[in-house]
Structure formats: structure tokens, C-alpha cells
Amino acid sequence: MIQPISAPTLAPAAVLEQVRALFALLARHTEPIELVEQRYNFLPQRFCWRGDVRRVRAVARVWEHPGRALRPARRYFEVVCGPGHSFVLFQDLQVGTWHVSL
């Protein structure tokens, strides 16, 4: 006896959530920065963005995203530069360039 196999279907809300997450990922705006100084040859210490040199007072988090078909691997740093001034910086691990995520 052969039984039909039905593929699991996603609820419309789940599909909508996946589309929204993909759109948010593609709509993120980034700008290149110049990394002026690193701490321990790894952590950002000072960077130049829009003509201003900013000193990193603390690194709140570090995480990585592996490379995918259209996006190279990235290392992210959530940094604090002063009261009310926090940024998410990332390094393109394939090319070595630095960017700020807005």
C-alpha cells in the first residue's frame, strides 16, 4: 500500500515573517569607514566616519555571520563611543573592509 506524503506547509504568517526578515536584511544601509586603530590587532579602537574620528570606549558584543551565496562572511562589533553613541561596525572578512551599519 502506498501512502501519499504531504510536504509540511508554512502558515501564511510564517511566510510573511520570512519575507519581512529578508526585506529588512536587504534594506539595511551601510557606509564604509576607515579603521584608524585596532586593539589587540582584532577589536576596533578608533575609526573615521563622515570626517569625524571616533574613539571606541567599549565593545558590547562581537559576533560573526558565515558567508552565503550573495554575502561574504562578516564579523560584527557593537561598540560604544560615548553616552548615547553606539554603533554596529562590521568587517568584510573576504575583502577586509570596514563598514558601519545604519
N, C-alpha and C positions, 0 to 999 in steps of 0.2 A: 504494500500500500504506500502510495506516495502522498506526502503531505505538503501543501504549499507553504513556503517560507515567506513571511512578510517582513520587509525591512522596517526597522524602527523609524517612525516619523517624528519629526520635531514639532512641537506645538508652535502655533503662529507667533506667540510671544517670544519663544526662544529664538526663532529665526529672525525676528525683528531686533532682538538684542544683539545677535551676532552681526547683523548688518550695521547697526548703530556703532558697535565697537570697531568694526572695520573702517567705517567712515571717520570716526574720531581719530583713529590711528593715521589715516591718510591725510587728514585735515590739519594735523599738528604743524605748527610753524617753527622752524629752527633758523638760527642765524649763526654764521661762523664766528669764532672768537680766536684770539691769539693767546695761547698759554704762555705766560711770561716766566713763571717759576713753578717747579714741582717740589713736593715734599716727599722724601724717601724715594725719589725717582718714580713715583706712582700717583700720588694724590695731588690735585691742583692746589697751588698755594696763592698764586696771583694770575689774573687774566685780564686782557684788554677787550672791552666790548663797547662798541659805539664811541670810541675815543676815550673812554674812562678806564683807568686801571683800578681793578677791584681786588682787595685782599680777602682771601678766604679765612674766616675766623674759626670755622668748624665744618667738618664733614659729617652730615647727619646720617647718610646711608650710601652704600655702594652696592650696585647690582649689575648683572650682565644679562643681555639678551643674545642668544645664539643667532648666527646668520640664517637667513631664509632665502628663498628664491630671488626676491627683489630687494632685500635689505641686508647689508653686511652686518656682521656681529658688532655689537656696541657695548661699551662699559659706561654705566651711568653713575653720576655723583650728585647727590643732593647736598648743596653747600649753603652755608650761612655766612653772609658778608657783613652783617650788622643787624641792628634791630629793624625788623620788617623787611629785610633784604635777603631773601633766599632764592636760589636759582637751581635749576636742574641742568647740569652740564653733562655732555656725553662725548666719548671718544670713539670715532670710527676705527675699529681695530684692524680693518683691512688696509686702509689708507694712512691712518694715523692723525687725521684731522680732528679738531675740537669744535664743538658747537654748543650753543645754549638753546634749550627748548623753551619756547614761549607758550 
